Amino acid sequence: MLGSFLTYLSIFMAVFSSIAIIKLVINFVGALFSNPPKKFVIGDRALIIHGFLLSYLITYIIYLIL
């Protein structure tokens, strides 16, 4: 029962992390290609959160491969 819950939780976190990283990339590309180009600003808290999400996603992918 607990193993099943942890599996669903890890899949949920991987999907959530993917969506957050994709949104960050879309915002970056949008700022890059806007006319005139806008400065891409990300706060300290958001930078830390996205760093954790990216590290979780990379770790999850490595876990799936190995």
PDB file of N, CA, C, O and CB in Angstrom:
ATOM      1  N   MET A   1       0.825  -1.193   0.000  1.00  0.00           N
ATOM      2  CA  MET A   1       0.000   0.000   0.000  1.00  0.00           C
ATOM      3  C   MET A   1       0.867   1.254   0.000  1.00  0.00           C
ATOM      4  O   MET A   1       0.638   2.170  -0.789  1.00  0.00           O
ATOM      5  CB  MET A   1      -0.938   0.000   1.206  1.00  0.00           C
ATOM      6  N   LEU A   2       1.861   1.296   0.881  1.00  0.00           N
ATOM      7  CA  LEU A   2       2.730   2.466   0.958  1.00  0.00           C
ATOM      8  C   LEU A   2       3.589   2.594  -0.302  1.00  0.00           C
ATOM      9  O   LEU A   2       3.839   3.700  -0.781  1.00  0.00           O
ATOM     10  CB  LEU A   2       3.623   2.385   2.204  1.00  0.00           C
ATOM     11  N   GLY A   3       4.039   1.450  -0.833  1.00  0.00           N
ATOM     12  CA  GLY A   3       4.831   1.482  -2.063  1.00  0.00           C
ATOM     13  C   GLY A   3       4.031   2.027  -3.225  1.00  0.00           C
ATOM     14  O   GLY A   3       4.563   2.774  -4.046  1.00  0.00           O
ATOM     15  N   SER A   4       2.766   1.668  -3.309  1.00  0.00           N
ATOM     16  CA  SER A   4       1.891   2.173  -4.361  1.00  0.00           C
ATOM     17  C   SER A   4       1.691   3.679  -4.219  1.00  0.00           C
ATOM     18  O   SER A   4       1.703   4.407  -5.212  1.00  0.00           O
ATOM     19  CB  SER A   4       0.537   1.450  -4.327  1.00  0.00           C
ATOM     20  N   PHE A   5       1.507   4.141  -2.993  1.00  0.00           N
ATOM     21  CA  PHE A   5       1.329   5.571  -2.748  1.00  0.00           C
ATOM     22  C   PHE A   5       2.577   6.343  -3.139  1.00  0.00           C
ATOM     23  O   PHE A   5       2.482   7.401  -3.761  1.00  0.00           O
ATOM     24  CB  PHE A   5       0.989   5.828  -1.276  1.00  0.00           C
ATOM     25  N   LEU A   6       3.738   5.831  -2.783  1.00  0.00           N
ATOM     26  CA  LEU A   6       4.991   6.505  -3.123  1.00  0.00           C
ATOM     27  C   LEU A   6       5.228   6.526  -4.631  1.00  0.00           C
ATOM     28  O   LEU A   6       5.798   7.482  -5.158  1.00  0.00           O
ATOM     29  CB  LEU A   6       6.162   5.822  -2.423  1.00  0.00           C
ATOM     30  N   THR A   7       4.797   5.486  -5.317  1.00  0.00           N
ATOM     31  CA  THR A   7       4.904   5.460  -6.777  1.00  0.00           C
ATOM     32  C   THR A   7       4.046   6.555  -7.388  1.00  0.00           C
ATOM     33  O   THR A   7       4.511   7.301  -8.249  1.00  0.00           O
ATOM     34  CB  THR A   7       4.489   4.084  -7.331  1.00  0.00           C
ATOM     35  N   TYR A   8       2.798   6.658  -6.951  1.00  0.00           N
ATOM     36  CA  TYR A   8       1.912   7.703  -7.466  1.00  0.00           C
ATOM     37  C   TYR A   8       2.414   9.096  -7.106  1.00  0.00           C
ATOM     38  O   TYR A   8       2.301  10.023  -7.909  1.00  0.00           O
ATOM     39  CB  TYR A   8       0.501   7.509  -6.929  1.00  0.00           C
ATOM     40  N   LEU A   9       2.965   9.249  -5.910  1.00  0.00           N
ATOM     41  CA  LEU A   9       3.498  10.536  -5.491  1.00  0.00           C
ATOM     42  C   LEU A   9       4.705  10.938  -6.340  1.00  0.00           C
ATOM     43  O   LEU A   9       4.831  12.099  -6.730  1.00  0.00           O
ATOM     44  CB  LEU A   9       3.883  10.492  -4.014  1.00  0.00           C
ATOM     45  N   SER A  10       5.582   9.991  -6.625  1.00  0.00           N
ATOM     46  CA  SER A  10       6.758  10.312  -7.437  1.00  0.00           C
ATOM     47  C   SER A  10       6.365  10.630  -8.876  1.00  0.00           C
ATOM     48  O   SER A  10       6.968  11.507  -9.495  1.00  0.00           O
ATOM     49  CB  SER A  10       7.757   9.149  -7.412  1.00  0.00           C
ATOM     50  N   ILE A  11       5.366   9.936  -9.421  1.00  0.00           N
ATOM     51  CA  ILE A  11       4.889  10.247 -10.770  1.00  0.00           C
ATOM     52  C   ILE A  11       4.237  11.627 -10.789  1.00  0.00           C
ATOM     53  O   ILE A  11       4.455  12.400 -11.722  1.00  0.00           O
ATOM     54  CB  ILE A  11       3.888   9.169 -11.261  1.00  0.00           C
ATOM     55  N   PHE A  12       3.443  11.942  -9.771  1.00  0.00           N
ATOM     56  CA  PHE A  12       2.820  13.259  -9.679  1.00  0.00           C
ATOM     57  C   PHE A  12       3.876  14.351  -9.624  1.00  0.00           C
ATOM     58  O   PHE A  12       3.763  15.356 -10.326  1.00  0.00           O
ATOM     59  CB  PHE A  12       1.912  13.340  -8.449  1.00  0.00           C
ATOM     60  N   MET A  13       4.900  14.169  -8.801  1.00  0.00           N
ATOM     61  CA  MET A  13       5.965  15.167  -8.685  1.00  0.00           C
ATOM     62  C   MET A  13       6.738  15.310  -9.985  1.00  0.00           C
ATOM     63  O   MET A  13       7.145  16.418 -10.337  1.00  0.00           O
ATOM     64  CB  MET A  13       6.917  14.799  -7.556  1.00  0.00           C
ATOM     65  N   ALA A  14       6.950  14.216 -10.705  1.00  0.00           N
ATOM     66  CA  ALA A  14       7.658  14.289 -11.981  1.00  0.00           C
ATOM     67  C   ALA A  14       6.831  15.067 -13.010  1.00  0.00           C
ATOM     68  O   ALA A  14       7.375  15.890 -13.747  1.00  0.00           O
ATOM     69  CB  ALA A  14       7.973  12.871 -12.506  1.00  0.00           C
ATOM     70  N   VAL A  15       5.532  14.812 -13.062  1.00  0.00           N
ATOM     71  CA  VAL A  15       4.666  15.542 -13.990  1.00  0.00           C
ATOM     72  C   VAL A  15       4.594  17.019 -13.604  1.00  0.00           C
ATOM     73  O   VAL A  15       4.677  17.888 -14.471  1.00  0.00           O
ATOM     74  CB  VAL A  15       3.250  14.924 -14.013  1.00  0.00           C
ATOM     75  N   PHE A  16       4.440  17.307 -12.326  1.00  0.00           N
ATOM     76  CA  PHE A  16       4.400  18.682 -11.846  1.00  0.00           C
ATOM     77  C   PHE A  16       5.705  19.404 -12.167  1.00  0.00           C
ATOM     78  O   PHE A  16       5.690  20.551 -12.615  1.00  0.00           O
ATOM     79  CB  PHE A  16       4.131  18.714 -10.336  1.00  0.00           C
ATOM     80  N   SER A  17       6.822  18.740 -11.940  1.00  0.00           N
ATOM     81  CA  SER A  17       8.125  19.339 -12.234  1.00  0.00           C
ATOM     82  C   SER A  17       8.271  19.613 -13.726  1.00  0.00           C
ATOM     83  O   SER A  17       8.771  20.665 -14.124  1.00  0.00           O
ATOM     84  CB  SER A  17       9.259  18.426 -11.751  1.00  0.00           C
ATOM     85  N   SER A  18       7.838  18.671 -14.541  1.00  0.00           N
ATOM     86  CA  SER A  18       7.913  18.846 -15.999  1.00  0.00           C
ATOM     87  C   SER A  18       7.098  20.050 -16.450  1.00  0.00           C
ATOM     88  O   SER A  18       7.565  20.855 -17.255  1.00  0.00           O
ATOM     89  CB  SER A  18       7.420  17.583 -16.721  1.00  0.00           C
ATOM     90  N   ILE A  19       5.894  20.171 -15.937  1.00  0.00           N
ATOM     91  CA  ILE A  19       5.032  21.289 -16.319  1.00  0.00           C
ATOM     92  C   ILE A  19       5.647  22.615 -15.885  1.00  0.00           C
ATOM     93  O   ILE A  19       5.623  23.583 -16.645  1.00  0.00           O
ATOM     94  CB  ILE A  19       3.631  21.127 -15.705  1.00  0.00           C
ATOM     95  N   ALA A  20       6.193  22.671 -14.682  1.00  0.00           N
ATOM     96  CA  ALA A  20       6.802  23.910 -14.187  1.00  0.00           C
ATOM     97  C   ALA A  20       8.029  24.295 -15.005  1.00  0.00           C
ATOM     98  O   ALA A  20       8.228  25.473 -15.301  1.00  0.00           O
ATOM     99  CB  ALA A  20       7.188  23.761 -12.713  1.00  0.00           C
ATOM    100  N   ILE A  21       8.854  23.317 -15.376  1.00  0.00           N
ATOM    101  CA  ILE A  21      10.053  23.600 -16.165  1.00  0.00           C
ATOM    102  C   ILE A  21       9.666  24.020 -17.577  1.00  0.00           C
ATOM    103  O   ILE A  21      10.283  24.924 -18.140  1.00  0.00           O
ATOM    104  CB  ILE A  21      10.983  22.369 -16.208  1.00  0.00           C
ATOM    105  N   ILE A  22       8.654  23.380 -18.158  1.00  0.00           N
ATOM    106  CA  ILE A  22       8.188  23.763 -19.493  1.00  0.00           C
ATOM    107  C   ILE A  22       7.647  25.191 -19.474  1.00  0.00           C
ATOM    108  O   ILE A  22       7.905  25.965 -20.396  1.00  0.00           O
ATOM    109  CB  ILE A  22       7.100  22.781 -19.995  1.00  0.00           C
ATOM    110  N   LYS A  23       6.900  25.541 -18.430  1.00  0.00           N
ATOM    111  CA  LYS A  23       6.381  26.910 -18.309  1.00  0.00           C
ATOM    112  C   LYS A  23       7.522  27.918 -18.191  1.00  0.00           C
ATOM    113  O   LYS A  23       7.457  28.997 -18.779  1.00  0.00           O
ATOM    114  CB  LYS A  23       5.447  27.027 -17.088  1.00  0.00           C
ATOM    115  N   LEU A  24       8.558  27.577 -17.441  1.00  0.00           N
ATOM    116  CA  LEU A  24       9.721  28.452 -17.304  1.00  0.00           C
ATOM    117  C   LEU A  24      10.420  28.648 -18.651  1.00  0.00           C
ATOM    118  O   LEU A  24      10.809  29.766 -18.989  1.00  0.00           O
ATOM    119  CB  LEU A  24      10.706  27.875 -16.274  1.00  0.00           C
ATOM    120  N   VAL A  25      10.580  27.576 -19.415  1.00  0.00           N
ATOM    121  CA  VAL A  25      11.226  27.663 -20.733  1.00  0.00           C
ATOM    122  C   VAL A  25      10.376  28.503 -21.683  1.00  0.00           C
ATOM    123  O   VAL A  25      10.914  29.312 -22.440  1.00  0.00           O
ATOM    124  CB  VAL A  25      11.456  26.248 -21.328  1.00  0.00           C
ATOM    125  N   ILE A  26       9.067  28.323 -21.653  1.00  0.00           N
ATOM    126  CA  ILE A  26       8.181  29.105 -22.519  1.00  0.00           C
ATOM    127  C   ILE A  26       8.260  30.590 -22.169  1.00  0.00           C
ATOM    128  O   ILE A  26       8.298  31.436 -23.063  1.00  0.00           O
ATOM    129  CB  ILE A  26       6.727  28.607 -22.397  1.00  0.00           C
ATOM    130  N   ASN A  27       8.285  30.907 -20.883  1.00  0.00           N
ATOM    131  CA  ASN A  27       8.420  32.310 -20.469  1.00  0.00           C
ATOM    132  C   ASN A  27       9.760  32.891 -20.920  1.00  0.00           C
ATOM    133  O   ASN A  27       9.825  34.042 -21.352  1.00  0.00           O
ATOM    134  CB  ASN A  27       8.282  32.434 -18.940  1.00  0.00           C
ATOM    135  N   PHE A  28      10.818  32.102 -20.822  1.00  0.00           N
ATOM    136  CA  PHE A  28      12.135  32.561 -21.255  1.00  0.00           C
ATOM    137  C   PHE A  28      12.166  32.814 -22.761  1.00  0.00           C
ATOM    138  O   PHE A  28      12.666  33.845 -23.212  1.00  0.00           O
ATOM    139  CB  PHE A  28      13.205  31.536 -20.874  1.00  0.00           C
ATOM    140  N   VAL A  29      11.636  31.882 -23.524  1.00  0.00           N
ATOM    141  CA  VAL A  29      11.614  32.045 -24.984  1.00  0.00           C
ATOM    142  C   VAL A  29      10.722  33.208 -25.379  1.00  0.00           C
ATOM    143  O   VAL A  29      11.047  33.953 -26.304  1.00  0.00           O
ATOM    144  CB  VAL A  29      11.130  30.754 -25.669  1.00  0.00           C
ATOM    145  N   GLY A  30       9.598  33.374 -24.686  1.00  0.00           N
ATOM    146  CA  GLY A  30       8.718  34.512 -24.952  1.00  0.00           C
ATOM    147  C   GLY A  30       9.399  35.837 -24.691  1.00  0.00           C
ATOM    148  O   GLY A  30       9.230  36.783 -25.461  1.00  0.00           O
ATOM    149  N   ALA A  31      10.166  35.922 -23.614  1.00  0.00           N
ATOM    150  CA  ALA A  31      10.898  37.154 -23.316  1.00  0.00           C
ATOM    151  C   ALA A  31      12.018  37.378 -24.318  1.00  0.00           C
ATOM    152  O   ALA A  31      12.343  38.517 -24.654  1.00  0.00           O
ATOM    153  CB  ALA A  31      11.466  37.110 -21.897  1.00  0.00           C
ATOM    154  N   LEU A  32      12.603  36.296 -24.790  1.00  0.00           N
ATOM    155  CA  LEU A  32      13.711  36.397 -25.731  1.00  0.00           C
ATOM    156  C   LEU A  32      13.248  36.896 -27.094  1.00  0.00           C
ATOM    157  O   LEU A  32      13.915  37.720 -27.719  1.00  0.00           O
ATOM    158  CB  LEU A  32      14.398  35.052 -25.877  1.00  0.00           C
ATOM    159  N   PHE A  33      12.111  36.397 -27.548  1.00  0.00           N
ATOM    160  CA  PHE A  33      11.635  36.741 -28.887  1.00  0.00           C
ATOM    161  C   PHE A  33      10.606  37.870 -28.911  1.00  0.00           C
ATOM    162  O   PHE A  33      10.051  38.163 -29.970  1.00  0.00           O
ATOM    163  CB  PHE A  33      11.046  35.531 -29.528  1.00  0.00           C
ATOM    164  N   SER A  34      10.342  38.504 -27.780  1.00  0.00           N
ATOM    165  CA  SER A  34       9.389  39.606 -27.783  1.00  0.00           C
ATOM    166  C   SER A  34       9.994  40.805 -28.508  1.00  0.00           C
ATOM    167  O   SER A  34      11.213  40.940 -28.614  1.00  0.00           O
ATOM    168  CB  SER A  34       8.984  39.988 -26.338  1.00  0.00           C
ATOM    169  N   ASN A  35       9.123  41.657 -28.996  1.00  0.00           N
ATOM    170  CA  ASN A  35       9.583  42.812 -29.753  1.00  0.00           C
ATOM    171  C   ASN A  35       9.107  44.071 -29.046  1.00  0.00           C
ATOM    172  O   ASN A  35       7.904  44.327 -29.091  1.00  0.00           O
ATOM    173  CB  ASN A  35       9.070  42.768 -31.224  1.00  0.00           C
ATOM    174  N   PRO A  36       9.906  44.850 -28.420  1.00  0.00           N
ATOM    175  CA  PRO A  36      11.347  44.715 -28.196  1.00  0.00           C
ATOM    176  C   PRO A  36      11.621  43.656 -27.137  1.00  0.00           C
ATOM    177  O   PRO A  36      10.755  43.375 -26.308  1.00  0.00           O
ATOM    178  CB  PRO A  36      11.962  46.064 -27.774  1.00  0.00           C
ATOM    179  N   PRO A  37      12.819  43.061 -27.153  1.00  0.00           N
ATOM    180  CA  PRO A  37      13.126  42.009 -26.172  1.00  0.00           C
ATOM    181  C   PRO A  37      13.012  42.525 -24.741  1.00  0.00           C
ATOM    182  O   PRO A  37      13.485  43.614 -24.415  1.00  0.00           O
ATOM    183  CB  PRO A  37      14.534  41.455 -26.410  1.00  0.00           C
ATOM    184  N   LYS A  38      12.373  41.719 -23.898  1.00  0.00           N
ATOM    185  CA  LYS A  38      12.218  42.066 -22.493  1.00  0.00           C
ATOM    186  C   LYS A  38      13.270  41.327 -21.678  1.00  0.00           C
ATOM    187  O   LYS A  38      13.719  40.242 -22.049  1.00  0.00           O
ATOM    188  CB  LYS A  38      10.792  41.727 -21.989  1.00  0.00           C
ATOM    189  N   LYS A  39      13.649  41.929 -20.577  1.00  0.00           N
ATOM    190  CA  LYS A  39      14.581  41.275 -19.677  1.00  0.00           C
ATOM    191  C   LYS A  39      13.848  40.166 -18.943  1.00  0.00           C
ATOM    192  O   LYS A  39      12.766  40.383 -18.397  1.00  0.00           O
ATOM    193  CB  LYS A  39      15.205  42.287 -18.681  1.00  0.00           C
ATOM    194  N   PHE A  40      14.433  38.985 -18.930  1.00  0.00           N
ATOM    195  CA  PHE A  40      13.842  37.848 -18.219  1.00  0.00           C
ATOM    196  C   PHE A  40      14.245  37.944 -16.755  1.00  0.00           C
ATOM    197  O   PHE A  40      15.419  37.806 -16.414  1.00  0.00           O
ATOM    198  CB  PHE A  40      14.299  36.480 -18.841  1.00  0.00           C
ATOM    199  N   VAL A  41      13.267  38.181 -15.898  1.00  0.00           N
ATOM    200  CA  VAL A  41      13.536  38.361 -14.477  1.00  0.00           C
ATOM    201  C   VAL A  41      12.905  37.207 -13.712  1.00  0.00           C
ATOM    202  O   VAL A  41      11.731  36.888 -13.898  1.00  0.00           O
ATOM    203  CB  VAL A  41      12.994  39.729 -13.968  1.00  0.00           C
ATOM    204  N   ILE A  42      13.699  36.590 -12.854  1.00  0.00           N
ATOM    205  CA  ILE A  42      13.190  35.528 -11.990  1.00  0.00           C
ATOM    206  C   ILE A  42      13.693  35.814 -10.579  1.00  0.00           C
ATOM    207  O   ILE A  42      14.871  36.109 -10.375  1.00  0.00           O
ATOM    208  CB  ILE A  42      13.646  34.098 -12.489  1.00  0.00           C
ATOM    209  N   GLY A  43      12.794  35.724  -9.619  1.00  0.00           N
ATOM    210  CA  GLY A  43      13.142  36.032  -8.236  1.00  0.00           C
ATOM    211  C   GLY A  43      13.975  34.942  -7.590  1.00  0.00           C
ATOM    212  O   GLY A  43      14.117  33.842  -8.125  1.00  0.00           O
ATOM    213  N   ASP A  44      14.518  35.264  -6.441  1.00  0.00           N
ATOM    214  CA  ASP A  44      15.365  34.306  -5.728  1.00  0.00           C
ATOM    215  C   ASP A  44      14.588  33.065  -5.304  1.00  0.00           C
ATOM    216  O   ASP A  44      15.074  31.943  -5.450  1.00  0.00           O
ATOM    217  CB  ASP A  44      15.988  34.965  -4.506  1.00  0.00           C
ATOM    218  N   ARG A  45      13.389  33.267  -4.783  1.00  0.00           N
ATOM    219  CA  ARG A  45      12.570  32.132  -4.337  1.00  0.00           C
ATOM    220  C   ARG A  45      12.182  31.239  -5.522  1.00  0.00           C
ATOM    221  O   ARG A  45      12.242  30.014  -5.423  1.00  0.00           O
ATOM    222  CB  ARG A  45      11.299  32.636  -3.613  1.00  0.00           C
ATOM    223  N   ALA A  46      11.790  31.851  -6.631  1.00  0.00           N
ATOM    224  CA  ALA A  46      11.424  31.075  -7.818  1.00  0.00           C
ATOM    225  C   ALA A  46      12.634  30.339  -8.381  1.00  0.00           C
ATOM    226  O   ALA A  46      12.507  29.216  -8.869  1.00  0.00           O
ATOM    227  CB  ALA A  46      10.818  31.990  -8.892  1.00  0.00           C
ATOM    228  N   LEU A  47      13.800  30.961  -8.316  1.00  0.00           N
ATOM    229  CA  LEU A  47      15.021  30.316  -8.794  1.00  0.00           C
ATOM    230  C   LEU A  47      15.337  29.074  -7.966  1.00  0.00           C
ATOM    231  O   LEU A  47      15.728  28.044  -8.516  1.00  0.00           O
ATOM    232  CB  LEU A  47      16.201  31.299  -8.747  1.00  0.00           C
ATOM    233  N   ILE A  48      15.172  29.166  -6.660  1.00  0.00           N
ATOM    234  CA  ILE A  48      15.414  28.009  -5.784  1.00  0.00           C
ATOM    235  C   ILE A  48      14.398  26.908  -6.051  1.00  0.00           C
ATOM    236  O   ILE A  48      14.759  25.734  -6.140  1.00  0.00           O
ATOM    237  CB  ILE A  48      15.359  28.429  -4.303  1.00  0.00           C
ATOM    238  N   ILE A  49      13.132  27.281  -6.178  1.00  0.00           N
ATOM    239  CA  ILE A  49      12.080  26.288  -6.427  1.00  0.00           C
ATOM    240  C   ILE A  49      12.308  25.588  -7.760  1.00  0.00           C
ATOM    241  O   ILE A  49      12.218  24.362  -7.835  1.00  0.00           O
ATOM    242  CB  ILE A  49      10.690  26.953  -6.409  1.00  0.00           C
ATOM    243  N   HIS A  50      12.603  26.352  -8.817  1.00  0.00           N
ATOM    244  CA  HIS A  50      12.835  25.737 -10.117  1.00  0.00           C
ATOM    245  C   HIS A  50      14.109  24.896 -10.118  1.00  0.00           C
ATOM    246  O   HIS A  50      14.192  23.900 -10.836  1.00  0.00           O
ATOM    247  CB  HIS A  50      12.916  26.808 -11.198  1.00  0.00           C
ATOM    248  N   GLY A  51      15.098  25.287  -9.322  1.00  0.00           N
ATOM    249  CA  GLY A  51      16.299  24.464  -9.182  1.00  0.00           C
ATOM    250  C   GLY A  51      15.982  23.122  -8.549  1.00  0.00           C
ATOM    251  O   GLY A  51      16.469  22.089  -9.009  1.00  0.00           O
ATOM    252  N   PHE A  52      15.168  23.124  -7.493  1.00  0.00           N
ATOM    253  CA  PHE A  52      14.755  21.865  -6.868  1.00  0.00           C
ATOM    254  C   PHE A  52      13.924  21.015  -7.821  1.00  0.00           C
ATOM    255  O   PHE A  52      14.100  19.799  -7.888  1.00  0.00           O
ATOM    256  CB  PHE A  52      13.960  22.142  -5.591  1.00  0.00           C
ATOM    257  N   LEU A  53      13.019  21.654  -8.559  1.00  0.00           N
ATOM    258  CA  LEU A  53      12.192  20.902  -9.497  1.00  0.00           C
ATOM    259  C   LEU A  53      13.032  20.273 -10.599  1.00  0.00           C
ATOM    260  O   LEU A  53      12.817  19.119 -10.972  1.00  0.00           O
ATOM    261  CB  LEU A  53      11.129  21.807 -10.105  1.00  0.00           C
ATOM    262  N   LEU A  54      13.982  21.031 -11.114  1.00  0.00           N
ATOM    263  CA  LEU A  54      14.855  20.495 -12.168  1.00  0.00           C
ATOM    264  C   LEU A  54      15.731  19.372 -11.636  1.00  0.00           C
ATOM    265  O   LEU A  54      15.921  18.365 -12.318  1.00  0.00           O
ATOM    266  CB  LEU A  54      15.733  21.606 -12.757  1.00  0.00           C
ATOM    267  N   SER A  55      16.265  19.525 -10.436  1.00  0.00           N
ATOM    268  CA  SER A  55      17.106  18.464  -9.879  1.00  0.00           C
ATOM    269  C   SER A  55      16.277  17.211  -9.594  1.00  0.00           C
ATOM    270  O   SER A  55      16.764  16.097  -9.787  1.00  0.00           O
ATOM    271  CB  SER A  55      17.803  18.948  -8.591  1.00  0.00           C
ATOM    272  N   TYR A  56      15.032  17.375  -9.138  1.00  0.00           N
ATOM    273  CA  TYR A  56      14.170  16.221  -8.926  1.00  0.00           C
ATOM    274  C   TYR A  56      13.880  15.513 -10.237  1.00  0.00           C
ATOM    275  O   TYR A  56      13.927  14.285 -10.308  1.00  0.00           O
ATOM    276  CB  TYR A  56      12.868  16.642  -8.255  1.00  0.00           C
ATOM    277  N   LEU A  57      13.582  16.279 -11.273  1.00  0.00           N
ATOM    278  CA  LEU A  57      13.261  15.685 -12.566  1.00  0.00           C
ATOM    279  C   LEU A  57      14.455  14.927 -13.130  1.00  0.00           C
ATOM    280  O   LEU A  57      14.294  13.821 -13.646  1.00  0.00           O
ATOM    281  CB  LEU A  57      12.809  16.763 -13.551  1.00  0.00           C
ATOM    282  N   ILE A  58      15.629  15.494 -13.042  1.00  0.00           N
ATOM    283  CA  ILE A  58      16.840  14.815 -13.531  1.00  0.00           C
ATOM    284  C   ILE A  58      17.098  13.541 -12.719  1.00  0.00           C
ATOM    285  O   ILE A  58      17.439  12.503 -13.286  1.00  0.00           O
ATOM    286  CB  ILE A  58      18.073  15.764 -13.450  1.00  0.00           C
ATOM    287  N   THR A  59      16.937  13.618 -11.409  1.00  0.00           N
ATOM    288  CA  THR A  59      17.135  12.447 -10.565  1.00  0.00           C
ATOM    289  C   THR A  59      16.124  11.355 -10.880  1.00  0.00           C
ATOM    290  O   THR A  59      16.475  10.175 -10.901  1.00  0.00           O
ATOM    291  CB  THR A  59      17.041  12.832  -9.099  1.00  0.00           C
ATOM    292  N   TYR A  60      14.875  11.733 -11.125  1.00  0.00           N
ATOM    293  CA  TYR A  60      13.824  10.770 -11.459  1.00  0.00           C
ATOM    294  C   TYR A  60      14.123  10.080 -12.794  1.00  0.00           C
ATOM    295  O   TYR A  60      13.933   8.871 -12.927  1.00  0.00           O
ATOM    296  CB  TYR A  60      12.450  11.471 -11.516  1.00  0.00           C
ATOM    297  N   ILE A  61      14.584  10.840 -13.766  1.00  0.00           N
ATOM    298  CA  ILE A  61      14.915  10.260 -15.076  1.00  0.00           C
ATOM    299  C   ILE A  61      16.092   9.300 -14.942  1.00  0.00           C
ATOM    300  O   ILE A  61      16.075   8.218 -15.529  1.00  0.00           O
ATOM    301  CB  ILE A  61      15.246  11.374 -16.105  1.00  0.00           C
ATOM    302  N   ILE A  62      17.104   9.677 -14.184  1.00  0.00           N
ATOM    303  CA  ILE A  62      18.243   8.777 -13.957  1.00  0.00           C
ATOM    304  C   ILE A  62      17.794   7.508 -13.242  1.00  0.00           C
ATOM    305  O   ILE A  62      18.253   6.416 -13.575  1.00  0.00           O
ATOM    306  CB  ILE A  62      19.339   9.485 -13.136  1.00  0.00           C
ATOM    307  N   TYR A  63      16.907   7.641 -12.270  1.00  0.00           N
ATOM    308  CA  TYR A  63      16.379   6.481 -11.569  1.00  0.00           C
ATOM    309  C   TYR A  63      15.637   5.553 -12.528  1.00  0.00           C
ATOM    310  O   TYR A  63      15.766   4.333 -12.427  1.00  0.00           O
ATOM    311  CB  TYR A  63      15.453   6.921 -10.436  1.00  0.00           C
ATOM    312  N   LEU A  64      14.868   6.112 -13.451  1.00  0.00           N
ATOM    313  CA  LEU A  64      14.133   5.290 -14.397  1.00  0.00           C
ATOM    314  C   LEU A  64      15.063   4.568 -15.372  1.00  0.00           C
ATOM    315  O   LEU A  64      14.798   3.434 -15.771  1.00  0.00           O
ATOM    316  CB  LEU A  64      13.143   6.143 -15.162  1.00  0.00           C
ATOM    317  N   ILE A  65      16.144   5.230 -15.747  1.00  0.00           N
ATOM    318  CA  ILE A  65      17.092   4.637 -16.702  1.00  0.00           C
ATOM    319  C   ILE A  65      17.855   3.491 -16.042  1.00  0.00           C
ATOM    320  O   ILE A  65      18.042   2.436 -16.648  1.00  0.00           O
ATOM    321  CB  ILE A  65      18.083   5.709 -17.231  1.00  0.00           C
ATOM    322  N   LEU A  66      18.288   3.695 -14.817  1.00  0.00           N
ATOM    323  CA  LEU A  66      19.085   2.667 -14.141  1.00  0.00           C
ATOM    324  C   LEU A  66      18.162   1.719 -13.430  1.00  0.00           C
ATOM    325  O   LEU A  66      18.621   0.771 -12.793  1.00  0.00           O
ATOM    326  CB  LEU A  66      20.088   3.290 -13.147  1.00  0.00           C
TER     327      LEU A  66
END
